[in-house]
């Protein structure tokens, strides 16, 4: 079994609050893996810790065969992470942000060709501030994949998007996965999780509450949809 990500015994605290409590998580190479849980369950902290942008109190992480280190450029180029919208400088155009990001990588994709895959080819000279929410999120994916990563990490990518934009992004993610990109994503949209993910991990109070395929989670929860399973598991637990 080949893993893109192996995390063992992750512990992280902020002051007196322990956010991660010995978390174990493995993401298989080539899969779409969903990390779910209520607000405050530790999803974003988990992402920060496995990427090495926040220091663990305890535990080990192996990501694409090495410990996470954002300063190790050759290794970190293999990991695509979505831009937060706050990272976009006011006034930049789509062309300008693509050229800037393109210059950071040794073997980048031809972003001009890829614009059409994300329905952005007519916005090349548009200011980012004029794009719709869905268009900005598509741009985030394009920028995150500029270096041809083996692993793509997405945190709440489709939050607030309309159904059409959401479906378009799902199609983009499926295409990337078909091309061999492993995807780790967090989401509160259980239909999205059910549609996209090969396996999921439900975090509760900073540790694994349940892990498995969608069908395994539905079977264990005795429900027929991930919406119902999530509400039961988070709100009441398994009875």
Helices and strands as residue ranges (DSSP letters): E 3-14, E 17-28, E 32-36, H 43-51, E 58-63, H 73-76, E 79-81, G 85-87, H 94-102, H 111-114, G 115-118, G 121-123, G 128-130, H 133-144, E 151-155, H 163-178, E 182-186, H 190-196, E 199-204, E 207-212, H 214-221, H 226-235
